[in-house]
Amino acid sequence: MQAYTLVVSSPPHSSEVDFHKAAACLVLFPADIRMKTIFHVPEVWLADTDRGKVGKAAQTLQDAGLSVVVVTGAEFHKVPPQSEVRTFTFGDGHFVAGLREGKVELAYDDPVLAVMHTPSTDEAARAEAGDSNPAFLDMYLTRGTEVQRISVLEDTVDFEGLEDKKVPSQHGNMRKFFTEWEARFPQATIDRTLMNLRPRKTITLEELTAVEEQRKGFSYGSRGLLELLDILAPDLAAVGLADFSSRLIYLTTPRTV
């Protein structure tokens, strides 16, 4: 398989964008580029096996006032799936996560990238998406050459670790967990891009509708992205928007982790 290189958007973008210059680069209309700049979540904007071509395109987009990052297909596929935390405790100097594979300890001064996600409060949007879309906190850190992704998901974690702060509501417990975690990790980089994220239905190539066929380029749920994933990472075809976007946030965040 030929190696792909990707251009991924990294909002926010400049307040002054040359929409015509960017549109010519991505073979879209200027109005399409304008809409893409409004979307505050990272997206794959370009993918090709010609690394030089992709690099030039990325430079053109940057010159047009857009914030983009170039990543390889291998880097994209290397981002691990969520390792779900079943139990946790906030110790004196460490956060201890109980995973299915065993326990993991994170020192409070570890340089962690944390991605916080909560689903949209728009009931119609949530019903349309249909998929399970729990709030979560992804913790990315590097152990040697390996990337770890430790995830607290609202609907699967035991909140007993909150001790006397625990409340009857799962949503309430997740909010309290966010607050407690942030207070304990002063060195962490915390990304809130996915807070109140409007979900999109997860579909396959066979399930594309006329509406979804109109999605251009490599936006989530588009034919372009699904065909790209079929080549690069077939296991990601069924990944929801929040999980997928968290991966892109990790890839576009300057490496302090």
C-alpha positions in Angstrom: 0.0 0.0 0.0 1.3 3.4 -0.9 2.0 5.8 1.9 -0.5 8.7 2.3 0.1 12.2 3.7 -2.7 14.2 5.1 -3.5 17.9 5.6 -5.6 18.4 8.7 -7.2 21.6 9.7 -6.3 23.0 13.1 -8.8 25.8 14.1 -9.0 28.6 14.8 -8.0 30.2 11.5 -7.0 33.7 10.7 -9.7 36.4 10.6 -8.5 37.3 7.1 -8.7 34.3 4.8 -8.1 34.3 1.0 -11.1 32.1 0.3 -10.4 32.0 -3.5 -6.8 31.0 -3.1 -7.8 28.2 -0.6 -10.7 27.1 -2.8 -8.5 26.6 -5.8 -6.1 24.5 -3.7 -8.8 22.2 -2.4 -10.9 22.2 -5.6 -13.9 23.7 -3.8 -16.0 26.8 -4.0 -15.0 29.9 -1.9 -18.3 29.5 0.0 -17.3 25.9 0.9 -14.0 27.2 2.4 -15.9 29.8 4.3 -18.1 27.1 5.9 -15.1 25.0 6.7 -13.5 27.9 8.6 -16.6 28.2 10.8 -16.4 24.6 11.8 -14.2 24.7 15.0 -13.3 21.0 15.0 -10.3 19.6 13.1 -11.0 17.8 9.8 -9.0 16.0 7.1 -8.8 18.5 4.2 -6.5 16.7 1.8 -4.9 13.3 1.4 -2.5 12.1 -1.3 0.3 9.7 -1.9 2.5 12.5 -3.3 4.0 14.0 -0.2 5.6 16.9 -2.0 2.2 17.8 -3.5 0.6 17.7 -0.1 3.3 19.8 1.4 2.9 22.5 -1.3 -0.9 22.5 -0.8 -0.4 22.9 3.0 1.8 25.9 2.4 -0.7 27.4 0.0 -3.5 27.0 2.6 -1.3 28.5 5.3 -0.5 31.5 3.0 -4.2 31.9 2.5 -4.6 32.4 6.3 -5.7 28.9 7.3 -4.3 26.8 10.1 -3.4 23.3 9.0 -1.0 20.6 10.0 0.6 17.9 7.8 0.6 14.4 9.2 1.5 11.0 7.7 -1.0 8.2 7.3 1.2 6.2 9.7 0.9 8.9 12.4 -2.8 9.0 11.8 -3.3 5.2 12.2 -0.9 5.1 15.2 -3.2 7.0 17.5 -4.5 4.3 19.8 -8.2 3.6 20.6 -9.6 4.6 23.9 -8.5 2.5 26.9 -11.6 2.8 29.1 -11.1 3.5 32.7 -13.3 1.3 34.9 -12.3 2.7 38.3 -10.1 5.6 39.5 -8.7 7.2 42.6 -7.2 10.6 43.2 -4.1 9.8 45.3 -1.8 12.3 47.0 0.6 12.5 44.0 -1.0 10.3 41.3 -4.2 9.6 39.5 -4.7 5.9 39.5 -6.8 4.4 36.7 -8.1 0.9 36.7 -8.3 -0.4 33.2 -9.3 -3.8 31.8 -5.6 -4.4 31.2 -4.5 -3.4 34.7 -3.7 -0.2 36.6 -2.0 2.9 35.2 -0.6 5.8 37.4 -0.3 9.3 36.1 1.7 11.8 38.2 -0.1 15.1 38.6 2.9 16.9 37.0 2.9 14.6 33.9 2.6 16.6 30.6 -0.7 15.2 29.6 -2.9 16.4 26.7 -6.5 16.1 27.9 -9.4 16.3 25.4 -12.8 17.0 27.0 -16.0 16.0 25.2 -19.6 16.5 26.1 -22.5 15.9 23.6 -24.7 18.6 22.3 -27.7 19.5 24.5 -29.8 19.7 21.3 -32.1 16.7 21.7 -33.1 16.7 18.0 -29.4 16.5 16.9 -28.7 13.7 19.4 -31.8 11.7 18.3 -30.7 12.1 14.6 -27.3 10.8 15.3 -28.6 7.8 17.0 -25.3 6.5 18.3 -24.1 6.3 21.8 -22.3 9.6 22.4 -21.1 9.7 26.0 -19.1 12.5 27.6 -15.5 11.6 28.0 -12.1 12.8 29.0 -9.2 11.5 26.8 -5.7 11.6 28.4 -2.9 11.4 25.9 0.7 10.9 27.1 3.9 9.4 25.8 5.6 6.4 27.4 9.0 6.0 25.6 8.0 5.9 21.9 4.5 4.7 22.6 1.4 6.9 22.8 -1.1 6.1 25.6 -4.7 7.2 25.5 -6.5 6.7 28.8 -10.2 7.5 28.7 -12.9 8.2 31.3 -16.3 7.6 29.7 -19.4 8.8 31.5 -21.5 5.7 30.8 -18.9 3.0 31.8 -16.8 4.4 34.6 -17.5 3.9 38.3 -17.6 7.3 40.0 -16.8 6.0 43.5 -13.4 7.6 43.1 -15.1 11.0 43.7 -15.8 9.9 47.2 -17.9 12.5 49.1 -18.2 14.6 45.9 -20.2 11.9 44.2 -23.9 12.8 43.3 -26.8 10.6 42.0 -26.6 12.0 38.4 -24.0 10.5 36.0 -23.9 13.9 34.1 -23.3 15.6 37.4 -20.5 13.2 38.3 -18.8 13.7 35.0 -18.8 17.5 35.5 -17.4 17.0 39.0 -14.8 14.7 37.6 -13.7 17.2 34.9 -13.3 19.9 37.7 -11.4 17.6 40.0 -9.1 16.3 37.3 -8.3 19.7 36.0 -7.4 21.0 39.5 -5.1 18.1 40.1 -3.1 18.4 36.7 -1.8 22.0 36.6 0.7 21.1 33.8 -1.8 19.5 31.5 -2.8 20.9 28.2 -6.6 20.9 28.2 -8.5 21.1 24.9 -12.3 21.9 25.1 -13.0 21.9 21.4 -15.4 19.0 21.7 -17.5 20.4 24.5 -21.2 20.5 23.5 -20.3 18.8 20.2 -23.2 18.3 17.7 -23.0 14.7 16.7 -23.2 13.2 13.3 -24.5 9.7 12.5 -21.8 7.1 12.0 -22.3 5.4 8.6 -20.6 3.1 6.2 -20.0 3.5 2.4 -23.0 1.3 1.7 -25.3 3.5 3.9 -24.5 6.8 2.3 -27.6 8.8 1.6 -28.1 11.6 -1.0 -27.6 14.2 1.7 -24.4 12.6 2.9 -23.2 12.3 -0.7 -23.2 16.1 -0.9 -20.5 16.4 1.8 -17.4 17.4 0.1 -13.8 16.5 0.5 -12.9 14.4 3.5 -15.4 15.8 6.1 -16.8 13.3 8.6 -19.4 11.0 7.1 -18.4 11.9 3.5 -17.6 9.4 0.7 -14.1 10.9 0.5 -13.3 10.2 4.1 -14.9 6.7 4.1 -13.0 5.7 1.0 -9.8 7.1 2.5 -10.4 5.1 5.8 -11.1 2.0 3.7 -7.4 2.3 2.5 -5.7 3.7 5.6 -7.5 2.4 8.6 -10.7 0.2 8.0 -11.0 -0.2 11.7 -11.8 3.5 12.1 -14.8 3.5 9.7 -17.2 2.8 12.6 -15.6 5.4 15.0 -17.9 8.2 16.1 -17.3 11.9 15.4 -16.1 12.7 19.0 -13.6 9.8 19.1 -12.4 10.6 15.6 -12.1 14.3 16.3 -10.1 13.6 19.5 -7.6 11.7 17.4 -7.2 14.7 15.1 -6.8 17.1 18.0 -4.0 15.0 19.4 -2.3 15.0 15.9 -2.6 18.8 15.5 -1.6 19.8 19.0 2.1 20.9 19.4 4.0 18.0 20.9 4.6 18.6 24.6 3.3 15.1 25.3 
